[in-house]
């Protein structure tokens, strides 16, 4: 995947666009841009093997 390719998908009504993948950052992080109509929430959750910042 080139650094300019993005992957876009919809999850729970939120458009998510991957800007950087783990492959591009040597497994260090992924970067997503999320766009919603403002009426969405991220439910409280725990990621067993990842850290997440919103």
TADAKA-V763904 format. One record per residue. N is the residue number from 0. SS is DSSP state (hx for helix, st for strand, lp for the rest). NEAR is the number of other ideal C-beta (glycine too) atoms within 12 Angstrom. Layout:
# TADAKA-V763904
N&SS&NEAR ; N&SS&NEAR
This chain:
# TADAKA-V763904
0&lp&15 ; 1&lp&9 ; 2&lp&13 ; 3&lp&11 ; 4&lp&14 ; 5&lp&20 ; 6&st&21 ; 7&st&16 ; 8&st&16 ; 9&st&15 ; 10&st&17 ; 11&lp&16 ; 12&lp&16 ; 13&st&21 ; 14&st&19 ; 15&st&23 ; 16&st&20 ; 17&st&25 ; 18&st&20 ; 19&st&23 ; 20&lp&22 ; 21&lp&15 ; 22&lp&16 ; 23&lp&20 ; 24&lp&15 ; 25&lp&10 ; 26&lp&12 ; 27&lp&13 ; 28&lp&18 ; 29&lp&24 ; 30&st&20 ; 31&st&24 ; 32&st&18 ; 33&st&24 ; 34&st&16 ; 35&lp&17 ; 36&lp&11 ; 37&lp&9 ; 38&lp&8 ; 39&lp&17 ; 40&lp&13 ; 41&lp&17 ; 42&lp&8 ; 43&lp&8 ; 44&lp&11 ; 45&lp&9 ; 46&lp&11 ; 47&lp&7 ; 48&lp&7 ; 49&lp&13 ; 50&lp&11 ; 51&lp&16 ; 52&lp&10 ; 53&lp&16
